[in-house]
């Protein structure tokens, strides 16, 4: 890194006044800073994950991530089931659902109905839930085995 010399015309032949340039060349400094930045960016994640630590044992139980699904089933004969236990009357079904929803009033009810049942029976159970103040009822169906393709022209 030499210092460039400049000449000034002072008028005398052969005599040149030489002065060093007083500006600082910052390009090499910027290059070094960028290299250091890249090195720190690459090594910083390795330092935090590379430390081996023996974690303490927790005495508390694991938190439940997913709540139990509340399921109402209607078989081919029209019998009502809640959580796989048969309910003899609609009132018994509604009471069981309300009791299960005490812990989580925003829980969703999943309704599984046999495909051979009349639609009116399914809507009757949905209406019972709505009358009981339970609005979150989802119908469970089986997805088709193949995705429907585009409609064919006739």
QUIMO-V972838 format. One record per backbone hydrogen bond with DSSP energy under -1.0 kcal/mol. CO is the residue of the C=O (numbers start at 1). NH is the residue of the N-H. E is the energy in kcal/mol with one decimal. If there is no record, write none. Layout:
co-><CO & CO>
nh-><NH & NH>
e-><E & E>
//
This chain:
co-><4 & 6 & 8 & 19 & 26 & 27 & 28 & 29 & 30 & 31 & 32 & 33 & 34 & 35 & 36 & 37 & 38 & 39 & 40 & 43 & 44 & 45 & 46 & 70 & 71 & 72 & 73 & 74 & 75 & 79 & 80 & 81 & 82 & 85 & 89 & 90 & 91 & 92 & 93 & 94 & 95 & 96 & 97 & 104 & 109 & 110 & 111 & 112 & 114 & 118 & 119 & 120 & 121 & 122 & 123 & 124 & 125 & 126 & 127 & 128 & 129 & 130 & 135 & 136 & 138>
nh-><21 & 19 & 10 & 6 & 30 & 31 & 32 & 33 & 34 & 35 & 36 & 37 & 38 & 39 & 40 & 41 & 42 & 43 & 44 & 47 & 48 & 49 & 50 & 110 & 83 & 112 & 81 & 114 & 78 & 75 & 87 & 73 & 85 & 82 & 93 & 94 & 95 & 96 & 97 & 98 & 99 & 100 & 101 & 107 & 138 & 72 & 140 & 74 & 117 & 122 & 123 & 124 & 125 & 126 & 127 & 128 & 129 & 130 & 131 & 132 & 134 & 133 & 137 & 109 & 111>
e-><-1.1 & -1.2 & -1.3 & -1.4 & -2.3 & -2.2 & -2.2 & -2.3 & -2.3 & -2.0 & -2.4 & -2.4 & -2.3 & -2.3 & -2.5 & -2.3 & -2.0 & -2.3 & -2.1 & -1.6 & -1.3 & -1.6 & -1.5 & -3.2 & -2.8 & -3.3 & -2.3 & -1.8 & -1.7 & -1.7 & -2.7 & -2.6 & -1.5 & -2.7 & -1.8 & -2.6 & -2.5 & -2.1 & -2.3 & -2.6 & -2.2 & -2.0 & -1.6 & -1.8 & -3.3 & -3.0 & -2.7 & -2.4 & -1.4 & -1.2 & -2.4 & -1.8 & -1.8 & -2.1 & -2.5 & -2.0 & -1.9 & -2.1 & -2.8 & -1.4 & -2.9 & -1.6 & -1.6 & -3.4 & -3.4>
//
